Amino acid sequence: MELIIRNQQDKINLPPEMEKLLSDVVAEVLKAEAEHMEWEVSILLVDDREISSLNRNYRGIDRPTDVLSFAMEEDLAGVDLPEFIVPEDNPILGDIVISVETAQRQGEEYGHSLEREMGFLTVHGMLHLLGYDHETEDERTEMRGKEEKVLLKLGLFREE
C-alpha cells in the first residue's frame, strides 16, 4: 500500500499521530476488502471552503460536506478527464478528500473525538473507493457494518 496524505488546511491543529491513524485505517480496510492488491491511495485534508468548492464542481451541491471520494476506476461517462496509465504493480485506487472543519464539528455533535470522526470518514471514503454505496437501505446497512467493524478493530469506539 502506498498512502499519500496532504494537509492543506490550517484551521484545525491536527495531532502528530493523526497521519498514523489514517494510515492504519486505510491498511485495515484494504486488509478486510482487498488484501491481495497493493493499492495507492491519497488523502487530502482541507477546510470547509475547499470541500464546498469541490462538492459544487463535482456533485453540483453548493455546500460543504464531510468527505468526498474519487475512485480512479469510477465510471465518469461524459466527464472530460485525461487518460491515465495505471501501472499494473501499483494500481491507483483513488483519492479521499476530508474537511477537517466538518469532521471536528460532527465529532462534537456526535459526542466523540476528532480522531474517531476522521477514522470514520476515512473508512467511509475507502469503502466508496472500493465500490460500496449507501443509496438503498440494504447498501447502507452493509456499509455501516463494514465501517463499524474496522473502527472497532482499531479501537475507535463511539462515545455513548
C-alpha positions in Angstrom: 0.0 0.0 0.0 1.2 3.5 -0.8 -0.6 6.2 1.0 -0.1 9.9 0.4 -1.6 12.3 3.0 -1.6 16.0 2.4 -2.9 18.5 5.0 -3.9 21.6 3.0 -5.9 23.3 5.8 -4.7 25.4 8.7 -7.9 25.9 10.6 -7.7 22.8 12.9 -4.4 21.8 14.5 -4.1 18.1 14.0 -2.2 15.9 16.5 1.0 14.4 15.2 -0.4 10.9 15.4 -3.3 11.7 13.0 -1.3 10.6 10.0 -0.6 7.2 11.6 -4.2 6.8 12.5 -5.3 7.5 8.9 -2.7 5.1 7.6 -3.9 2.4 10.0 -7.5 2.9 8.9 -6.6 2.6 5.2 -4.5 -0.5 5.8 -7.3 -2.2 7.8 -9.9 -1.5 5.1 -7.6 -2.9 2.4 -6.8 -5.9 4.6 -10.5 -6.6 5.0 -11.6 -5.9 1.5 -8.7 -6.1 -1.0 -5.8 -7.8 0.7 -4.4 -9.2 -2.5 -3.8 -5.7 -4.1 -1.1 -3.1 -3.4 -3.2 0.0 -4.0 -2.1 3.6 -4.0 -4.5 5.9 -2.1 -4.3 9.6 -1.4 -6.0 11.6 1.3 -6.3 15.3 1.1 -7.3 17.2 4.3 -9.0 20.5 3.5 -11.2 23.2 5.1 -14.9 23.7 4.5 -14.3 26.4 1.8 -12.2 24.0 -0.3 -14.5 21.0 0.1 -17.5 23.2 -0.7 -15.8 24.2 -4.0 -15.1 20.5 -4.8 -18.6 19.5 -3.9 -20.1 22.2 -6.1 -17.8 21.4 -9.1 -18.1 17.6 -9.0 -21.5 17.0 -7.5 -23.4 20.2 -8.2 -24.1 20.7 -4.4 -23.0 24.2 -3.3 -22.2 23.5 0.4 -19.5 21.8 2.5 -19.6 18.1 3.1 -17.5 15.8 5.3 -15.9 13.5 2.8 -15.6 13.1 -1.0 -14.2 10.0 -2.7 -12.8 10.0 -6.3 -12.3 6.4 -7.4 -9.8 6.0 -10.3 -11.9 3.2 -11.8 -15.2 5.1 -11.4 -17.4 5.3 -14.5 -17.4 9.0 -15.4 -19.3 8.9 -18.6 -19.5 12.4 -20.1 -16.7 13.8 -17.9 -13.7 15.0 -19.9 -10.7 13.7 -17.9 -7.2 12.9 -19.1 -6.3 9.3 -19.9 -4.4 7.7 -17.0 -1.9 5.0 -17.4 -2.1 2.8 -14.3 0.9 0.7 -13.6 -0.1 -2.9 -13.0 2.2 -3.3 -10.0 0.8 -0.4 -8.0 -2.7 0.5 -9.2 -4.2 3.8 -8.0 -7.4 3.2 -6.1 -8.3 6.9 -5.8 -8.5 10.0 -3.7 -10.3 10.8 -0.5 -10.9 14.5 0.5 -11.9 15.2 4.1 -13.0 18.5 5.5 -11.3 18.7 8.9 -13.6 21.5 10.0 -16.7 19.4 9.3 -15.1 16.4 11.0 -14.4 18.4 14.1 -17.9 19.8 14.1 -19.5 16.4 13.6 -17.3 14.8 16.3 -18.6 17.4 18.7 -22.2 16.9 17.6 -21.9 13.1 18.0 -20.0 13.4 21.3 -16.8 11.7 20.2 -13.2 12.6 19.4 -11.8 14.2 16.2 -9.7 11.0 15.8 -12.8 8.8 15.8 -14.6 11.1 13.3 -11.5 11.3 11.0 -11.2 7.5 11.2 -14.9 7.0 10.3 -14.7 9.4 7.3 -11.6 7.6 6.1 -13.2 4.2 6.3 -16.3 5.6 4.6 -14.2 7.2 1.8 -12.2 3.9 1.4 -15.4 1.8 1.0 -16.7 4.2 -1.6 -13.3 3.8 -3.5 -13.9 0.1 -3.3 -17.3 0.4 -4.9 -19.6 0.4 -1.9 -22.5 2.8 -1.7 -25.4 3.7 0.6 -28.2 4.6 -1.8 -30.6 1.8 -0.6 -31.3 0.6 2.9 -29.5 -2.7 2.2 -26.4 -0.9 0.9 -26.4 1.4 3.9 -26.7 -1.5 6.3 -23.9 -3.3 4.7 -21.6 -0.3 4.5 -22.3 0.7 8.1 -21.5 -2.8 9.3 -18.2 -2.7 7.5 -17.4 0.7 8.8 -18.1 -0.3 12.4 -16.0 -3.5 12.1 -12.9 -1.6 11.0 -13.4 1.2 13.6 -13.9 -1.3 16.5 -10.8 -3.3 15.4 -8.8 -0.1 15.6 -10.3 0.9 19.0 -12.2 3.9 17.6 -15.4 3.5 19.6 -18.4 5.7 19.7 -18.7 7.6 22.9 -22.1 6.8 24.5 
